């Protein structure tokens, strides 16, 4: 389940990179549905997934995800 304390810039950064959910999923080695659930706050990514997403988008984990105060 999602966690209301976790915010995500994933969709914004993915869109700026010109990638579809499916393209990002391919680069990160996961399904498009996984990308969708992370973007919609339904699923909190594991550390490994967060690192894979950050690498695929050329940013850091902190650049993608943040704690909501």
PyMOL commands that set and color helices and strands:
alter all, ss='L'
color gray80, all
select helices_A, chain A and resi 10-16+21-28+32-39+47-57+61-64
alter helices_A, ss='H'
color red, helices_A
select strands_A, chain A and resi 6-8+65-67
alter strands_A, ss='S'
color yellow, strands_A
deselect
rebuild
show_as cartoon
